[in-house]
Amino acid sequence: MAAVPTKQETEDEDCSLLPIVHDIIKCMDKDSPEVHQELSKLKTKIQEAREQIAAMPGITLSPEEQQQQLQTLREQVRTKNQLLQKYKSLCMFDIPKA
Amino acid sequence: MAVSDRSTKERLLSVLDDLEVLSRELIEMLALSRTQKLPQPGEDTQIVELLVQRDAEFQELMKVALEQGKVHQEMQLLEKEVEKRDSDIQQLQKQLKEAEHILATAVYQAKEKLKSIEKARKGSISSEEIIKYAHRISASNAVCAPLNWVPGDPRRPYPTDLEMRSGMLGHMSNLPTNGVNGHLPGDALAAGRLPDVLTPQYPWQSSDVSVGMLPPHHSNDFSLEPPGHNKENEDDVEAMSTDSSSSSSDSD
């Protein structure tokens, strides 16, 4: 199935700067005038990476802290579910059968 | 590890800065070596190694950041779940409070009822005694006239003429309290149906006025004036003592 690459996959492939650096070195070796274009590409790439990092959700914490928070939230949901279940299943008054 | 204390964002930006600096240094070094034709043994290799290392680190961190994004989504879902549960719990708490209020009121009312039951139990009177008392009241026709009551029959409910005379109004009009049989004669006398035997003779009634001579309109026919009668309270006494007689005479 020819799946369309998702944004995430594209980002995974594109996040390395080495190919551009390699292209710049090649251009310098060849004394190619495209070196300025490649340099500008590197700058743009770095700037885009910065913007992408700024827009990424959930990275203001370290993975450990995030996992800790996740566990806390799961625990909260579990506790609250138990509490509600307890109250709902609690038969406070025994209704006498006629 | 000191690195793990920092957030992923800080680490990513730091590595990205390193990458920028290293790539610039490498390019500058290469450009410089090309123009000056000076060999740079080892130094460029070192920078390239560092650049590769940092780039690998950056890619690794990007993967971690993407994973954290997924975890963040999960956390948001969990937060929504927690909010929903909180609202459910608050709703339940509100309902429980209402139920508590209703039950407290019911308990208070029940306690009050128990108190009054206890009070009634302490001062209990047997039903036989109450029935006896009721019989005693009804036997004297104090509350209801007998079924076969006819005008002139002295058996009639209170207030009778005697009670009226004993009351404050009677005292105000200086009526004597020793009325006969304690009933109002007006209606019967006015109607002229009372047998002579039953015709009461009142001290305030003129002895020479016979029943048969009573005109149909009796307003001033009775000699209601007692010895100490004064004119100003005449109307009161008349209204008090001849109310039934006037209605019966009117009906006739």
Interface residues (C-beta under 8 A of the other chain):
Chain A: Q8 E11 D12 C15 S16 L17 L18 V21 I24 I25 M28 L39 L42 I46 A49 R50 I53 A54 M56 P57 G58 I59 T60 L61 S62 P63 E64 E65 Q66 Q67 Q69 L70 L73 R74 Q76 V77 K80 N81 L83 L84 Y87
Chain B: S4 D5 R6 S7 T8 K9 L12 L13 L16 L19 E20 S23 L26 I27 L30 A31 R34 L51 V52 D55 F58 Q59 M62 K63 V64 A65 L66 E67 Q68 G69 V71 H72 Q73 E74 M75 L78 E79 E81 V82 R85 D86 D88 I89 L92
